[in-house]
Amino acid sequence: MPITPVSGEIKAQPLNDNFSYLDSKIEQIKGGPLGVLESESELNQKYPNGANGFFIIDGNMWIWENDKWTNAGVYQAIGLADESVTYPKIAGQLNYIESCEITENKYMQSVASDGTITYTDTANYFLATLDIPKSGKLAILKSSLQHGQSLAVIDSVGKAAAYWAFGFGNMFNAAWATNYTAYYVIDATLLKQAYPTATQLVIEFRIEDRQSAYIYGHDTADLTDKDWGAGPEFGAIRNVPNRLSDRYDLLKEPTSVTYPNKSIPRYNSSTGLVELSPVSNRTSYYFDITEMGTLEFPVYTLPDQQFLMLVDKDKKVLKNFDYTFNTGTSTIDFLQKSNGLFTIDIDKLKAYNANVKGLYVVVWNKAVDGFYIAAKNAFLVTDVFPSLTDLNQKKEIVLPTEYPIVEGRTGYIYLDNVNLYGNYYTDKDLYISQTDNNDLIAGGFPITPTADKKIPISRMENGLEIERKSILVKSIPAAAGSGKMLKALFIGESTTEAQAYLNALIACFNNDPLSIVLGGTRGSGETKHEGRSGWTTNHLMTSESYNGATNSFYNPTTKKFDYSYYLKTFNIDIPDIVFLSFGINDPNQGIAASKTIANLKNIISQIRAVNPNVKFGIGLTSNLCRIENVAYRTEIRRNNILKTTQALIKEFDNKKSQGYYLNPMYLNVDPIWDMRYTERQLSIYQTKTELYSTDGTHPADATGYKKTADATYFTIKWMAT
């Protein structure tokens, strides 16, 4: 447009309404979204008269304009239209086109009723054949809509378990496939559920798409798919300790010892040490056991004396097993004999005795040639690559189905506590959906229910909702359990033992129509318990004492957890409700969540055998402190604790009919302000202060433990409804 010179006097003019309108719109969208909603109708229902701010619906920003809600477009720093971020632009993926089998100049003409595919020559198509990944999703380019395209699901004998011819603007319908404009996405897990015998996909592409075609895999592979165990062979067993491999020979370890022509007829009852004796027909071996997996060695027969010796870290004998266990005359749970092999299950061995660190094994000399101790599944990938804390560090919201809160009382959901592999305080990517996020207080959402209420939590990324989980807040009547008296037993770690927690719990019932009586051998007065600082479920199952505390459940005859022995020995009243909380020490001390659950089930089965109507509160324990001076070095532990919480939820959630109630303490504790800290002056010239954690694990007496007690109180009232 040409520029025309201005002549004459230029005078100031009053600003028109456009500028004030623009100012009002800028003011309206300052800050962040007020919440994330499902639909425009939901927005109109909840906010019929507008709001001073904006909401997100399907990635779009909705503002109040001209007395109605209006779609103001995509909510992102740089606006991206629907599907404009295509799979080729997303990092962290595999393009299977680059590695799968390509058949040029062929297409699938037809499929017979028995699944036989007829392939026909053509210059217009090519075929891609790939193995279906074990998990994850495949994003596959669609050919131009004016052309047809085919896809076949191939079973283990090479036949088509399913076949679709589509295109021309159409798309096949399947629960495991999602259609987009330029591509479609296949969920490998759902596909295998639909076709259990499926092994491969054959995908047809137009020849003009040869350079641009893609089959992108997301979360379809991890490091365990690669054999990192290349190394020298030891028979059929790779001798590669400290590398990833199916198995390796423990006798090659530096800590292992071979005693040629030595046997173990006995051990010294005074010192506890083994006594080796010279013989001409036997060899003895010592080796440290692995932390996990199984141990295998060839079957042979001993005619007499000792076969196995379990020893502790000082090589003192914990238990000896004579030749009858070798011949099969006697049996033990952790030792199996089949297919020419003895197999020792490490988990079962540790359940038998948590203090076992090594084994002596006596071998008949004629069996020594070729003898080995094969450790299988003995290492994690993180043992080999210590910098990897987890192979699948995908952010995930961790929530139980329900959260009980007594009416008239307030509970909280702290977003950082449900954020596996994430940090709410740095990422700010979680929102309480369908709710004004201005209600958040230091990352916590307060809830004082008057009725049951579903609370969705969304994860946002570039203005798009990429994850949503919901929790139902159960409004528990204040009169629940009126007139009842419940006998309660609390078993757990230091967060159960804490006097501040127990005092706060008792205080919750001071004016309540429901009353409780705590039992146990520890504590005193109204706050008896069975909490022990530093203890894991393994300690409870097999240790007589640990960390300065004795195990009241330990039967000295069986050397195991024995609930009936406990009740009888200490004259304990049979409880109506039992709370079990080991969510911190088990993951901190390297106990897998599956092992924690197995131990809890063992405990539960013994308690239920005495009282079939007992109800269990499964503790979802508060997590570690987020204050900077400790948070930087506890990230791995935080995630491990939350993974155990996630596993407990998966195992015990929504099973009230079976007597299981989750005690969601972790939701209710602020990981900063409810923890133990002091305030430090920033410098000698600065009066401002910063928070300094004095205990990265335990909640503060005056705040955090009161809130774990609140959550427990809510759960007990829930049990009494």
Buried (B, 14 or more C-beta within 10 A) or exposed (E): EEEEEEEEEEEEEEEEEEEEEEEEBEEBBEEBBBBBBBEBEEBEEBBEEEBEBBBBBBBBBBBBBEEEBEEBEBBBEEEBEEEEEBBBEEEEBBBBBEEBEBBEEBBBEEBEEEBEBEEEEEEEBBBBBBEBBEBBBBBBBBBEEEBBBBBBBBBEEEBBBBBBBBBEEEBBEBEBBBBBEEBBBBBBBBBBEBBEEBBBBBBBBBBEBEEEBBBBBBBBBBEEEEEBBEEEEBEEBBBBBEBBBBBBBBBBBEEBEBBEBBBBBBBEEEEBBBEBEEBEEBBBBBBBBBBBBBBBBBEBEBEEBBBBBBBBEEBBBBEBBBBEBBEEEEEBEBBBBEEEBBBBBBBBBBBBBBBBBBBBBBBBBEBBEEBBBBBBEBBBBBBBEEEBBBBEEEBBBBBBEBBBBBBEBEBBBBBBBBBBBBBBBEBEBBBBBBBBBEEBEEBBBEBEBEEEBEBBBBBBEBBBBEBBBBBBBBBBBBBBBEEEEBBBBBBBBBBBBBBBBBBBBBBBBEEBBBEBBBBBBBBEEBBBBBBBBBBBBBBBBBBEEBEEBEBBBBBEEEBBBBBEBBBEEEEBEEBBBBBBBBBBBBBBEEBBBEBBBBBBEBBBEBBBEEBEEBBBBBBBBBBBBBBEBBBEEBBEBBBBBBBBBBBBBEBBBEBBEEBBBBBBBBBBBBBBBBBBBEEEEEEEEEEEEBBEBBEBBBBBBEBBBBBBBBBBBBBBBBBBE
